[in-house]
């Protein structure tokens, strides 16, 4: 079974939410305890993040797993 790559929809949803809050990648990275490079890579779909990374970003954005799931379902 081949490994799946990162889902570009995840990064797009997180970028849209960050932008809707008028936040920079730097601000989000700081609040999530990540590097700006990590946030940028995730938003572009260049990396397959650990759940701990997704959890940290969701927390920093004030977004629940349920809401993320709804947005992913709508974009499918």
C-alpha positions as CSV (number, residue, x, y, z in Angstrom):
1,X,0.0,0.0,0.0
2,X,1.5,3.4,-1.0
3,X,1.8,6.1,1.5
4,X,-0.5,9.0,0.9
5,X,0.9,12.6,0.7
6,X,-0.4,15.6,2.5
7,X,-4.0,16.7,1.7
8,X,-3.8,20.2,0.1
9,X,-7.3,20.9,1.3
10,X,-6.1,20.9,4.9
11,X,-3.5,23.6,4.2
12,X,-6.0,25.7,2.2
13,X,-8.6,25.6,5.0
14,X,-6.0,26.6,7.6
15,X,-4.7,29.4,5.4
16,X,-8.3,30.7,4.8
17,X,-9.0,30.7,8.5
18,X,-5.7,32.4,9.3
19,X,-6.4,35.1,6.7
20,X,-10.0,35.5,7.8
21,X,-8.6,36.4,11.2
22,X,-6.2,38.9,9.6
23,X,-3.2,37.0,11.0
24,X,0.2,36.5,9.6
25,X,2.0,33.2,9.3
26,X,4.5,34.6,11.8
27,X,1.7,35.4,14.4
28,X,0.1,31.9,13.9
29,X,3.5,30.2,14.2
30,X,4.3,32.0,17.4
31,X,1.0,31.2,19.0
32,X,1.2,27.5,17.9
33,X,4.8,27.1,19.0
34,X,5.9,26.4,15.4
35,X,8.2,27.9,12.9
36,X,7.0,30.2,10.1
37,X,8.5,27.7,7.7
38,X,6.4,24.9,9.2
39,X,3.2,26.9,8.9
40,X,4.0,27.9,5.3
41,X,4.8,24.3,4.3
42,X,1.6,23.1,5.8
43,X,-0.5,25.8,4.1
44,X,1.1,25.0,0.7
45,X,0.6,21.2,1.2
46,X,4.4,20.7,1.1
47,X,4.4,18.7,4.3
48,X,2.4,15.9,5.9
49,X,2.0,17.2,9.5
50,X,1.9,15.3,12.7
51,X,-1.4,15.5,14.5
52,X,0.3,17.5,17.3
53,X,1.1,20.1,14.7
54,X,-2.5,20.3,13.4
55,X,-3.7,20.4,17.0
56,X,-1.4,23.3,17.9
57,X,-2.6,25.2,14.8
58,X,-6.2,24.5,15.4
59,X,-5.8,25.7,19.0
60,X,-4.0,28.9,18.0
61,X,-6.8,29.6,15.5
62,X,-9.6,28.7,17.9
63,X,-10.9,26.1,15.5
64,X,-12.3,22.7,16.6
65,X,-11.6,19.3,15.1
66,X,-15.3,19.2,14.3
67,X,-15.3,22.4,12.4
68,X,-12.2,21.4,10.5
69,X,-13.9,18.1,9.6
70,X,-17.0,19.9,8.4
71,X,-14.9,22.2,6.2
72,X,-12.9,19.3,4.8
73,X,-16.1,17.5,4.0
74,X,-17.5,20.5,2.2
75,X,-14.4,20.9,0.1
76,X,-14.4,17.2,-1.0
